[in-house]
Amino acid sequence: MDNTQLYSSIAALPDALKNEVSDFVAFLQQKIKSEKKIKERKFGCAKGFFTISPDFDEPLEDFKEYM
């Protein structure tokens, strides 16, 4: 469907449905903007956000009887 056919189809709708189409178009535009924000993230943006304790690789006390 090209732009002319799309415009003709929308123009033939009642006013209430035209408002719904307008709301849907606004929703799609907002969705596109939010997708662009996700792509702008850079590698290493969470550096320092997570920490691992120095004894991370040590055996747990709960499993000593099984070792």
PDB file of N, CA, C, O and CB in Angstrom:
ATOM      1  N   MET A   1       0.857  -1.172   0.000  1.00  0.00           N
ATOM      2  CA  MET A   1       0.000   0.000   0.000  1.00  0.00           C
ATOM      3  C   MET A   1       0.902   1.233   0.000  1.00  0.00           C
ATOM      4  O   MET A   1       1.741   1.400   0.885  1.00  0.00           O
ATOM      5  CB  MET A   1      -0.974  -0.001   1.231  1.00  0.00           C
ATOM      6  N   ASP A   2       0.722   2.074  -0.981  1.00  0.00           N
ATOM      7  CA  ASP A   2       1.536   3.285  -1.047  1.00  0.00           C
ATOM      8  C   ASP A   2       0.888   4.396  -0.211  1.00  0.00           C
ATOM      9  O   ASP A   2      -0.205   4.221   0.327  1.00  0.00           O
ATOM     10  CB  ASP A   2       1.718   3.743  -2.521  1.00  0.00           C
ATOM     11  N   ASN A   3       1.565   5.524  -0.112  1.00  0.00           N
ATOM     12  CA  ASN A   3       1.110   6.624   0.746  1.00  0.00           C
ATOM     13  C   ASN A   3      -0.248   7.174   0.317  1.00  0.00           C
ATOM     14  O   ASN A   3      -1.065   7.536   1.165  1.00  0.00           O
ATOM     15  CB  ASN A   3       2.136   7.745   0.739  1.00  0.00           C
ATOM     16  N   THR A   4      -0.494   7.238  -0.983  1.00  0.00           N
ATOM     17  CA  THR A   4      -1.764   7.776  -1.471  1.00  0.00           C
ATOM     18  C   THR A   4      -2.930   6.876  -1.062  1.00  0.00           C
ATOM     19  O   THR A   4      -3.967   7.365  -0.612  1.00  0.00           O
ATOM     20  CB  THR A   4      -1.726   7.934  -3.001  1.00  0.00           C
ATOM     21  N   GLN A   5      -2.763   5.580  -1.216  1.00  0.00           N
ATOM     22  CA  GLN A   5      -3.803   4.640  -0.814  1.00  0.00           C
ATOM     23  C   GLN A   5      -4.022   4.683   0.696  1.00  0.00           C
ATOM     24  O   GLN A   5      -5.158   4.622   1.167  1.00  0.00           O
ATOM     25  CB  GLN A   5      -3.436   3.219  -1.257  1.00  0.00           C
ATOM     26  N   LEU A   6      -2.948   4.788   1.438  1.00  0.00           N
ATOM     27  CA  LEU A   6      -3.045   4.864   2.895  1.00  0.00           C
ATOM     28  C   LEU A   6      -3.789   6.123   3.320  1.00  0.00           C
ATOM     29  O   LEU A   6      -4.662   6.071   4.186  1.00  0.00           O
ATOM     30  CB  LEU A   6      -1.647   4.833   3.533  1.00  0.00           C
ATOM     31  N   TYR A   7      -3.452   7.232   2.722  1.00  0.00           N
ATOM     32  CA  TYR A   7      -4.121   8.494   3.046  1.00  0.00           C
ATOM     33  C   TYR A   7      -5.605   8.422   2.684  1.00  0.00           C
ATOM     34  O   TYR A   7      -6.444   8.891   3.453  1.00  0.00           O
ATOM     35  CB  TYR A   7      -3.446   9.671   2.306  1.00  0.00           C
ATOM     36  N   SER A   8      -5.937   7.856   1.553  1.00  0.00           N
ATOM     37  CA  SER A   8      -7.338   7.726   1.133  1.00  0.00           C
ATOM     38  C   SER A   8      -8.116   6.845   2.106  1.00  0.00           C
ATOM     39  O   SER A   8      -9.262   7.146   2.439  1.00  0.00           O
ATOM     40  CB  SER A   8      -7.424   7.144  -0.290  1.00  0.00           C
ATOM     41  N   SER A   9      -7.495   5.759   2.561  1.00  0.00           N
ATOM     42  CA  SER A   9      -8.155   4.857   3.506  1.00  0.00           C
ATOM     43  C   SER A   9      -8.407   5.561   4.836  1.00  0.00           C
ATOM     44  O   SER A   9      -9.475   5.406   5.427  1.00  0.00           O
ATOM     45  CB  SER A   9      -7.307   3.592   3.727  1.00  0.00           C
ATOM     46  N   ILE A  10      -7.443   6.324   5.302  1.00  0.00           N
ATOM     47  CA  ILE A  10      -7.601   7.038   6.567  1.00  0.00           C
ATOM     48  C   ILE A  10      -8.640   8.142   6.420  1.00  0.00           C
ATOM     49  O   ILE A  10      -9.442   8.359   7.328  1.00  0.00           O
ATOM     50  CB  ILE A  10      -6.255   7.627   7.034  1.00  0.00           C
ATOM     51  N   ALA A  11      -8.636   8.836   5.297  1.00  0.00           N
ATOM     52  CA  ALA A  11      -9.588   9.926   5.068  1.00  0.00           C
ATOM     53  C   ALA A  11     -11.028   9.417   5.038  1.00  0.00           C
ATOM     54  O   ALA A  11     -11.950  10.162   5.371  1.00  0.00           O
ATOM     55  CB  ALA A  11      -9.263  10.647   3.757  1.00  0.00           C
ATOM     56  N   ALA A  12     -11.234   8.174   4.649  1.00  0.00           N
ATOM     57  CA  ALA A  12     -12.581   7.614   4.567  1.00  0.00           C
ATOM     58  C   ALA A  12     -13.118   7.167   5.927  1.00  0.00           C
ATOM     59  O   ALA A  12     -14.303   6.859   6.047  1.00  0.00           O
ATOM     60  CB  ALA A  12     -12.592   6.444   3.610  1.00  0.00           C
ATOM     61  N   LEU A  13     -12.267   7.127   6.948  1.00  0.00           N
ATOM     62  CA  LEU A  13     -12.696   6.676   8.271  1.00  0.00           C
ATOM     63  C   LEU A  13     -13.512   7.748   8.992  1.00  0.00           C
ATOM     64  O   LEU A  13     -13.362   8.937   8.712  1.00  0.00           O
ATOM     65  CB  LEU A  13     -11.482   6.291   9.115  1.00  0.00           C
ATOM     66  N   PRO A  14     -14.379   7.327   9.923  1.00  0.00           N
ATOM     67  CA  PRO A  14     -15.077   8.307  10.762  1.00  0.00           C
ATOM     68  C   PRO A  14     -14.084   9.002  11.700  1.00  0.00           C
ATOM     69  O   PRO A  14     -12.983   8.505  11.934  1.00  0.00           O
ATOM     70  CB  PRO A  14     -16.204   7.621  11.581  1.00  0.00           C
ATOM     71  N   ASP A  15     -14.490  10.151  12.228  1.00  0.00           N
ATOM     72  CA  ASP A  15     -13.587  10.949  13.063  1.00  0.00           C
ATOM     73  C   ASP A  15     -13.066  10.185  14.277  1.00  0.00           C
ATOM     74  O   ASP A  15     -11.900  10.339  14.641  1.00  0.00           O
ATOM     75  CB  ASP A  15     -14.291  12.199  13.525  1.00  0.00           C
ATOM     76  N   ALA A  16     -13.897   9.374  14.904  1.00  0.00           N
ATOM     77  CA  ALA A  16     -13.472   8.620  16.086  1.00  0.00           C
ATOM     78  C   ALA A  16     -12.328   7.663  15.739  1.00  0.00           C
ATOM     79  O   ALA A  16     -11.376   7.521  16.506  1.00  0.00           O
ATOM     80  CB  ALA A  16     -14.661   7.836  16.680  1.00  0.00           C
ATOM     81  N   LEU A  17     -12.429   7.018  14.596  1.00  0.00           N
ATOM     82  CA  LEU A  17     -11.377   6.090  14.183  1.00  0.00           C
ATOM     83  C   LEU A  17     -10.126   6.835  13.717  1.00  0.00           C
ATOM     84  O   LEU A  17      -9.013   6.333  13.873  1.00  0.00           O
ATOM     85  CB  LEU A  17     -11.886   5.175  13.069  1.00  0.00           C
ATOM     86  N   LYS A  18     -10.300   8.007  13.155  1.00  0.00           N
ATOM     87  CA  LYS A  18      -9.134   8.817  12.777  1.00  0.00           C
ATOM     88  C   LYS A  18      -8.328   9.173  14.019  1.00  0.00           C
ATOM     89  O   LYS A  18      -7.098   9.192  13.979  1.00  0.00           O
ATOM     90  CB  LYS A  18      -9.572  10.107  12.029  1.00  0.00           C
ATOM     91  N   ASN A  19      -9.016   9.454  15.122  1.00  0.00           N
ATOM     92  CA  ASN A  19      -8.320   9.744  16.382  1.00  0.00           C
ATOM     93  C   ASN A  19      -7.541   8.527  16.870  1.00  0.00           C
ATOM     94  O   ASN A  19      -6.426   8.660  17.375  1.00  0.00           O
ATOM     95  CB  ASN A  19      -9.323  10.193  17.459  1.00  0.00           C
ATOM     96  N   GLU A  20      -8.127   7.340  16.719  1.00  0.00           N
ATOM     97  CA  GLU A  20      -7.417   6.122  17.109  1.00  0.00           C
ATOM     98  C   GLU A  20      -6.184   5.902  16.237  1.00  0.00           C
ATOM     99  O   GLU A  20      -5.135   5.491  16.733  1.00  0.00           O
ATOM    100  CB  GLU A  20      -8.349   4.908  17.017  1.00  0.00           C
ATOM    101  N   VAL A  21      -6.308   6.174  14.948  1.00  0.00           N
ATOM    102  CA  VAL A  21      -5.158   6.046  14.045  1.00  0.00           C
ATOM    103  C   VAL A  21      -4.079   7.033  14.451  1.00  0.00           C
ATOM    104  O   VAL A  21      -2.894   6.698  14.452  1.00  0.00           O
ATOM    105  CB  VAL A  21      -5.578   6.278  12.570  1.00  0.00           C
ATOM    106  N   SER A  22      -4.476   8.232  14.791  1.00  0.00           N
ATOM    107  CA  SER A  22      -3.517   9.251  15.224  1.00  0.00           C
ATOM    108  C   SER A  22      -2.796   8.810  16.495  1.00  0.00           C
ATOM    109  O   SER A  22      -1.582   8.977  16.612  1.00  0.00           O
ATOM    110  CB  SER A  22      -4.227  10.597  15.458  1.00  0.00           C
ATOM    111  N   ASP A  23      -3.542   8.249  17.445  1.00  0.00           N
ATOM    112  CA  ASP A  23      -2.926   7.749  18.681  1.00  0.00           C
ATOM    113  C   ASP A  23      -1.945   6.614  18.384  1.00  0.00           C
ATOM    114  O   ASP A  23      -0.872   6.541  18.984  1.00  0.00           O
ATOM    115  CB  ASP A  23      -4.011   7.265  19.664  1.00  0.00           C
ATOM    116  N   PHE A  24      -2.317   5.737  17.461  1.00  0.00           N
ATOM    117  CA  PHE A  24      -1.444   4.619  17.115  1.00  0.00           C
ATOM    118  C   PHE A  24      -0.162   5.101  16.449  1.00  0.00           C
ATOM    119  O   PHE A  24       0.916   4.571  16.715  1.00  0.00           O
ATOM    120  CB  PHE A  24      -2.172   3.644  16.199  1.00  0.00           C
ATOM    121  N   VAL A  25      -0.278   6.094  15.593  1.00  0.00           N
ATOM    122  CA  VAL A  25       0.907   6.661  14.938  1.00  0.00           C
ATOM    123  C   VAL A  25       1.832   7.279  15.990  1.00  0.00           C
ATOM    124  O   VAL A  25       3.050   7.120  15.913  1.00  0.00           O
ATOM    125  CB  VAL A  25       0.496   7.728  13.875  1.00  0.00           C
ATOM    126  N   ALA A  26       1.260   7.982  16.969  1.00  0.00           N
ATOM    127  CA  ALA A  26       2.062   8.570  18.051  1.00  0.00           C
ATOM    128  C   ALA A  26       2.755   7.467  18.847  1.00  0.00           C
ATOM    129  O   ALA A  26       3.914   7.620  19.235  1.00  0.00           O
ATOM    130  CB  ALA A  26       1.177   9.434  18.988  1.00  0.00           C
ATOM    131  N   PHE A  27       2.060   6.364  19.091  1.00  0.00           N
ATOM    132  CA  PHE A  27       2.651   5.221  19.788  1.00  0.00           C
ATOM    133  C   PHE A  27       3.839   4.656  19.014  1.00  0.00           C
ATOM    134  O   PHE A  27       4.888   4.372  19.592  1.00  0.00           O
ATOM    135  CB  PHE A  27       1.599   4.128  20.007  1.00  0.00           C
ATOM    136  N   LEU A  28       3.667   4.495  17.704  1.00  0.00           N
ATOM    137  CA  LEU A  28       4.754   3.960  16.879  1.00  0.00           C
ATOM    138  C   LEU A  28       5.956   4.898  16.861  1.00  0.00           C
ATOM    139  O   LEU A  28       7.097   4.438  16.887  1.00  0.00           O
ATOM    140  CB  LEU A  28       4.265   3.714  15.451  1.00  0.00           C
ATOM    141  N   GLN A  29       5.717   6.193  16.818  1.00  0.00           N
ATOM    142  CA  GLN A  29       6.821   7.154  16.841  1.00  0.00           C
ATOM    143  C   GLN A  29       7.567   7.083  18.159  1.00  0.00           C
ATOM    144  O   GLN A  29       8.795   7.159  18.180  1.00  0.00           O
ATOM    145  CB  GLN A  29       6.305   8.577  16.605  1.00  0.00           C
ATOM    146  N   GLN A  30       6.840   6.938  19.263  1.00  0.00           N
ATOM    147  CA  GLN A  30       7.474   6.811  20.577  1.00  0.00           C
ATOM    148  C   GLN A  30       8.285   5.525  20.656  1.00  0.00           C
ATOM    149  O   GLN A  30       9.367   5.508  21.242  1.00  0.00           O
ATOM    150  CB  GLN A  30       6.417   6.842  21.695  1.00  0.00           C
ATOM    151  N   LYS A  31       7.769   4.450  20.069  1.00  0.00           N
ATOM    152  CA  LYS A  31       8.475   3.170  20.053  1.00  0.00           C
ATOM    153  C   LYS A  31       9.793   3.288  19.298  1.00  0.00           C
ATOM    154  O   LYS A  31      10.807   2.736  19.726  1.00  0.00           O
ATOM    155  CB  LYS A  31       7.600   2.081  19.421  1.00  0.00           C
ATOM    156  N   ILE A  32       9.783   4.003  18.182  1.00  0.00           N
ATOM    157  CA  ILE A  32      11.007   4.204  17.401  1.00  0.00           C
ATOM    158  C   ILE A  32      12.023   4.994  18.214  1.00  0.00           C
ATOM    159  O   ILE A  32      13.211   4.673  18.200  1.00  0.00           O
ATOM    160  CB  ILE A  32      10.698   4.934  16.071  1.00  0.00           C
ATOM    161  N   LYS A  33      11.570   6.022  18.923  1.00  0.00           N
ATOM    162  CA  LYS A  33      12.485   6.830  19.733  1.00  0.00           C
ATOM    163  C   LYS A  33      13.109   5.998  20.841  1.00  0.00           C
ATOM    164  O   LYS A  33      14.299   6.144  21.120  1.00  0.00           O
ATOM    165  CB  LYS A  33      11.752   8.036  20.331  1.00  0.00           C
ATOM    166  N   SER A  34      12.333   5.126  21.481  1.00  0.00           N
ATOM    167  CA  SER A  34      12.868   4.318  22.569  1.00  0.00           C
ATOM    168  C   SER A  34      13.853   3.280  22.047  1.00  0.00           C
ATOM    169  O   SER A  34      14.816   2.953  22.740  1.00  0.00           O
ATOM    170  CB  SER A  34      11.737   3.634  23.329  1.00  0.00           C
ATOM    171  N   GLU A  35      13.637   2.752  20.842  1.00  0.00           N
ATOM    172  CA  GLU A  35      14.575   1.800  20.258  1.00  0.00           C
ATOM    173  C   GLU A  35      15.901   2.473  19.936  1.00  0.00           C
ATOM    174  O   GLU A  35      16.955   1.851  20.072  1.00  0.00           O
ATOM    175  CB  GLU A  35      13.983   1.170  18.998  1.00  0.00           C
ATOM    176  N   LYS A  36      15.870   3.711  19.518  1.00  0.00           N
ATOM    177  CA  LYS A  36      17.092   4.433  19.211  1.00  0.00           C
ATOM    178  C   LYS A  36      17.902   4.678  20.477  1.00  0.00           C
ATOM    179  O   LYS A  36      19.132   4.640  20.434  1.00  0.00           O
ATOM    180  CB  LYS A  36      16.772   5.758  18.519  1.00  0.00           C
ATOM    181  N   LYS A  37      17.239   4.927  21.599  1.00  0.00           N
ATOM    182  CA  LYS A  37      17.945   5.160  22.851  1.00  0.00           C
ATOM    183  C   LYS A  37      18.715   3.926  23.279  1.00  0.00           C
ATOM    184  O   LYS A  37      19.824   4.038  23.801  1.00  0.00           O
ATOM    185  CB  LYS A  37      16.972   5.573  23.942  1.00  0.00           C
ATOM    186  N   ILE A  38      18.148   2.760  23.066  1.00  0.00           N
ATOM    187  CA  ILE A  38      18.828   1.528  23.453  1.00  0.00           C
ATOM    188  C   ILE A  38      20.087   1.332  22.622  1.00  0.00           C
ATOM    189  O   ILE A  38      21.098   0.869  23.151  1.00  0.00           O
ATOM    190  CB  ILE A  38      17.893   0.320  23.297  1.00  0.00           C
ATOM    191  N   LYS A  39      20.058   1.665  21.354  1.00  0.00           N
ATOM    192  CA  LYS A  39      21.210   1.477  20.486  1.00  0.00           C
ATOM    193  C   LYS A  39      22.359   2.430  20.825  1.00  0.00           C
ATOM    194  O   LYS A  39      23.497   2.176  20.429  1.00  0.00           O
ATOM    195  CB  LYS A  39      20.798   1.664  19.045  1.00  0.00           C
ATOM    196  N   GLU A  40      22.089   3.510  21.540  1.00  0.00           N
ATOM    197  CA  GLU A  40      23.121   4.474  21.847  1.00  0.00           C
ATOM    198  C   GLU A  40      23.999   4.082  23.035  1.00  0.00           C
ATOM    199  O   GLU A  40      24.961   4.786  23.344  1.00  0.00           O
ATOM    200  CB  GLU A  40      22.495   5.792  22.109  1.00  0.00           C
ATOM    201  N   ARG A  41      23.689   2.976  23.703  1.00  0.00           N
ATOM    202  CA  ARG A  41      24.485   2.543  24.843  1.00  0.00           C
ATOM    203  C   ARG A  41      25.893   2.182  24.387  1.00  0.00           C
ATOM    204  O   ARG A  41      26.097   1.664  23.289  1.00  0.00           O
ATOM    205  CB  ARG A  41      23.822   1.345  25.549  1.00  0.00           C
ATOM    206  N   LYS A  42      26.839   2.463  25.241  1.00  0.00           N
ATOM    207  CA  LYS A  42      28.235   2.213  24.902  1.00  0.00           C
ATOM    208  C   LYS A  42      28.786   1.078  25.749  1.00  0.00           C
ATOM    209  O   LYS A  42      28.320   0.830  26.861  1.00  0.00           O
ATOM    210  CB  LYS A  42      29.079   3.482  25.093  1.00  0.00           C
ATOM    211  N   PHE A  43      29.771   0.405  25.213  1.00  0.00           N
ATOM    212  CA  PHE A  43      30.420  -0.692  25.916  1.00  0.00           C
ATOM    213  C   PHE A  43      31.052  -0.176  27.199  1.00  0.00           C
ATOM    214  O   PHE A  43      31.732   0.851  27.199  1.00  0.00           O
ATOM    215  CB  PHE A  43      31.478  -1.369  25.023  1.00  0.00           C
ATOM    216  N   GLY A  44      30.827  -0.885  28.279  1.00  0.00           N
ATOM    217  CA  GLY A  44      31.428  -0.517  29.564  1.00  0.00           C
ATOM    218  C   GLY A  44      30.619   0.487  30.357  1.00  0.00           C
ATOM    219  O   GLY A  44      31.128   1.040  31.332  1.00  0.00           O
ATOM    220  N   CYS A  45      29.378   0.742  29.974  1.00  0.00           N
ATOM    221  CA  CYS A  45      28.590   1.755  30.670  1.00  0.00           C
ATOM    222  C   CYS A  45      28.232   1.324  32.090  1.00  0.00           C
ATOM    223  O   CYS A  45      27.889   2.175  32.911  1.00  0.00           O
ATOM    224  CB  CYS A  45      27.323   2.057  29.888  1.00  0.00           C
ATOM    225  N   ALA A  46      28.301   0.032  32.406  1.00  0.00           N
ATOM    226  CA  ALA A  46      27.983  -0.445  33.748  1.00  0.00           C
ATOM    227  C   ALA A  46      29.245  -0.776  34.544  1.00  0.00           C
ATOM    228  O   ALA A  46      29.175  -1.481  35.550  1.00  0.00           O
ATOM    229  CB  ALA A  46      27.082  -1.673  33.668  1.00  0.00           C
ATOM    230  N   LYS A  47      30.381  -0.279  34.107  1.00  0.00           N
ATOM    231  CA  LYS A  47      31.641  -0.554  34.798  1.00  0.00           C
ATOM    232  C   LYS A  47      31.559  -0.037  36.228  1.00  0.00           C
ATOM    233  O   LYS A  47      31.205   1.117  36.469  1.00  0.00           O
ATOM    234  CB  LYS A  47      32.837   0.094  34.051  1.00  0.00           C
ATOM    235  N   GLY A  48      31.895  -0.914  37.174  1.00  0.00           N
ATOM    236  CA  GLY A  48      31.851  -0.550  38.581  1.00  0.00           C
ATOM    237  C   GLY A  48      30.476  -0.728  39.211  1.00  0.00           C
ATOM    238  O   GLY A  48      30.325  -0.535  40.417  1.00  0.00           O
ATOM    239  N   PHE A  49      29.490  -1.085  38.434  1.00  0.00           N
ATOM    240  CA  PHE A  49      28.138  -1.260  38.951  1.00  0.00           C
ATOM    241  C   PHE A  49      28.026  -2.567  39.730  1.00  0.00           C
ATOM    242  O   PHE A  49      27.303  -2.637  40.724  1.00  0.00           O
ATOM    243  CB  PHE A  49      27.116  -1.233  37.807  1.00  0.00           C
ATOM    244  N   PHE A  50      28.746  -3.612  39.278  1.00  0.00           N
ATOM    245  CA  PHE A  50      28.737  -4.907  39.937  1.00  0.00           C
ATOM    246  C   PHE A  50      30.115  -5.172  40.517  1.00  0.00           C
ATOM    247  O   PHE A  50      31.134  -4.822  39.920  1.00  0.00           O
ATOM    248  CB  PHE A  50      28.324  -6.032  38.955  1.00  0.00           C
ATOM    249  N   THR A  51      30.134  -5.789  41.681  1.00  0.00           N
ATOM    250  CA  THR A  51      31.410  -6.180  42.286  1.00  0.00           C
ATOM    251  C   THR A  51      31.339  -7.643  42.677  1.00  0.00           C
ATOM    252  O   THR A  51      30.275  -8.153  43.028  1.00  0.00           O
ATOM    253  CB  THR A  51      31.746  -5.296  43.522  1.00  0.00           C
ATOM    254  N   ILE A  52      32.473  -8.308  42.614  1.00  0.00           N
ATOM    255  CA  ILE A  52      32.579  -9.704  43.008  1.00  0.00           C
ATOM    256  C   ILE A  52      33.506  -9.764  44.205  1.00  0.00           C
ATOM    257  O   ILE A  52      34.593  -9.187  44.191  1.00  0.00           O
ATOM    258  CB  ILE A  52      33.097 -10.604  41.833  1.00  0.00           C
ATOM    259  N   SER A  53      33.077 -10.457  45.229  1.00  0.00           N
ATOM    260  CA  SER A  53      33.890 -10.534  46.441  1.00  0.00           C
ATOM    261  C   SER A  53      35.175 -11.308  46.158  1.00  0.00           C
ATOM    262  O   SER A  53      35.200 -12.160  45.270  1.00  0.00           O
ATOM    263  CB  SER A  53      33.099 -11.200  47.592  1.00  0.00           C
ATOM    264  N   PRO A  54      36.246 -11.018  46.910  1.00  0.00           N
ATOM    265  CA  PRO A  54      37.526 -11.696  46.670  1.00  0.00           C
ATOM    266  C   PRO A  54      37.461 -13.211  46.878  1.00  0.00           C
ATOM    267  O   PRO A  54      38.224 -13.945  46.249  1.00  0.00           O
ATOM    268  CB  PRO A  54      38.582 -11.116  47.577  1.00  0.00           C
ATOM    269  N   ASP A  55      36.570 -13.693  47.743  1.00  0.00           N
ATOM    270  CA  ASP A  55      36.470 -15.132  47.997  1.00  0.00           C
ATOM    271  C   ASP A  55      35.402 -15.801  47.134  1.00  0.00           C
ATOM    272  O   ASP A  55      34.828 -16.812  47.538  1.00  0.00           O
ATOM    273  CB  ASP A  55      36.168 -15.380  49.464  1.00  0.00           C
ATOM    274  N   PHE A  56      35.137 -15.264  45.984  1.00  0.00           N
ATOM    275  CA  PHE A  56      34.088 -15.780  45.095  1.00  0.00           C
ATOM    276  C   PHE A  56      34.326 -17.233  44.708  1.00  0.00           C
ATOM    277  O   PHE A  56      33.378 -18.016  44.650  1.00  0.00           O
ATOM    278  CB  PHE A  56      34.000 -14.928  43.840  1.00  0.00           C
ATOM    279  N   ASP A  57      35.573 -17.606  44.441  1.00  0.00           N
ATOM    280  CA  ASP A  57      35.893 -18.965  43.985  1.00  0.00           C
ATOM    281  C   ASP A  57      36.113 -19.947  45.133  1.00  0.00           C
ATOM    282  O   ASP A  57      36.304 -21.138  44.886  1.00  0.00           O
ATOM    283  CB  ASP A  57      37.126 -18.932  43.114  1.00  0.00           C
ATOM    284  N   GLU A  58      36.091 -19.485  46.364  1.00  0.00           N
ATOM    285  CA  GLU A  58      36.305 -20.356  47.521  1.00  0.00           C
ATOM    286  C   GLU A  58      35.086 -21.249  47.729  1.00  0.00           C
ATOM    287  O   GLU A  58      33.962 -20.845  47.432  1.00  0.00           O
ATOM    288  CB  GLU A  58      36.590 -19.520  48.795  1.00  0.00           C
ATOM    289  N   PRO A  59      35.305 -22.472  48.243  1.00  0.00           N
ATOM    290  CA  PRO A  59      34.167 -23.359  48.515  1.00  0.00           C
ATOM    291  C   PRO A  59      33.261 -22.772  49.613  1.00  0.00           C
ATOM    292  O   PRO A  59      33.736 -22.083  50.516  1.00  0.00           O
ATOM    293  CB  PRO A  59      34.671 -24.764  48.933  1.00  0.00           C
ATOM    294  N   LEU A  60      31.991 -23.047  49.524  1.00  0.00           N
ATOM    295  CA  LEU A  60      31.039 -22.554  50.505  1.00  0.00           C
ATOM    296  C   LEU A  60      31.063 -23.419  51.761  1.00  0.00           C
ATOM    297  O   LEU A  60      31.333 -24.618  51.692  1.00  0.00           O
ATOM    298  CB  LEU A  60      29.631 -22.517  49.911  1.00  0.00           C
ATOM    299  N   GLU A  61      30.781 -22.805  52.904  1.00  0.00           N
ATOM    300  CA  GLU A  61      30.748 -23.521  54.177  1.00  0.00           C
ATOM    301  C   GLU A  61      29.696 -24.630  54.157  1.00  0.00           C
ATOM    302  O   GLU A  61      29.898 -25.687  54.757  1.00  0.00           O
ATOM    303  CB  GLU A  61      30.467 -22.547  55.330  1.00  0.00           C
ATOM    304  N   ASP A  62      28.594 -24.400  53.484  1.00  0.00           N
ATOM    305  CA  ASP A  62      27.490 -25.366  53.467  1.00  0.00           C
ATOM    306  C   ASP A  62      27.863 -26.670  52.784  1.00  0.00           C
ATOM    307  O   ASP A  62      27.236 -27.694  53.057  1.00  0.00           O
ATOM    308  CB  ASP A  62      26.289 -24.766  52.777  1.00  0.00           C
ATOM    309  N   PHE A  63      28.858 -26.675  51.907  1.00  0.00           N
ATOM    310  CA  PHE A  63      29.212 -27.870  51.155  1.00  0.00           C
ATOM    311  C   PHE A  63      30.477 -28.553  51.666  1.00  0.00           C
ATOM    312  O   PHE A  63      30.962 -29.490  51.031  1.00  0.00           O
ATOM    313  CB  PHE A  63      29.384 -27.519  49.713  1.00  0.00           C
ATOM    314  N   LYS A  64      31.020 -28.108  52.795  1.00  0.00           N
ATOM    315  CA  LYS A  64      32.275 -28.723  53.299  1.00  0.00           C
ATOM    316  C   LYS A  64      32.113 -30.188  53.626  1.00  0.00           C
ATOM    317  O   LYS A  64      33.053 -30.958  53.430  1.00  0.00           O
ATOM    318  CB  LYS A  64      32.764 -27.992  54.537  1.00  0.00           C
ATOM    319  N   GLU A  65      30.953 -30.609  54.120  1.00  0.00           N
ATOM    320  CA  GLU A  65      30.764 -32.008  54.483  1.00  0.00           C
ATOM    321  C   GLU A  65      30.699 -32.920  53.248  1.00  0.00           C
ATOM    322  O   GLU A  65      30.873 -34.133  53.372  1.00  0.00           O
ATOM    323  CB  GLU A  65      29.492 -32.159  55.308  1.00  0.00           C
ATOM    324  N   TYR A  66      30.459 -32.367  52.092  1.00  0.00           N
ATOM    325  CA  TYR A  66      30.414 -33.163  50.865  1.00  0.00           C
ATOM    326  C   TYR A  66      31.753 -33.228  50.160  1.00  0.00           C
ATOM    327  O   TYR A  66      31.897 -33.982  49.198  1.00  0.00           O
ATOM    328  CB  TYR A  66      29.383 -32.604  49.926  1.00  0.00           C
ATOM    329  N   MET A  67      32.721 -32.476  50.598  1.00  0.00           N
ATOM    330  CA  MET A  67      34.024 -32.434  49.915  1.00  0.00           C
ATOM    331  C   MET A  67      35.044 -33.292  50.615  1.00  0.00           C
ATOM    332  O   MET A  67      36.191 -33.371  50.174  1.00  0.00           O
ATOM    333  CB  MET A  67      34.538 -31.010  49.826  1.00  0.00           C
TER     334      MET A  67
END
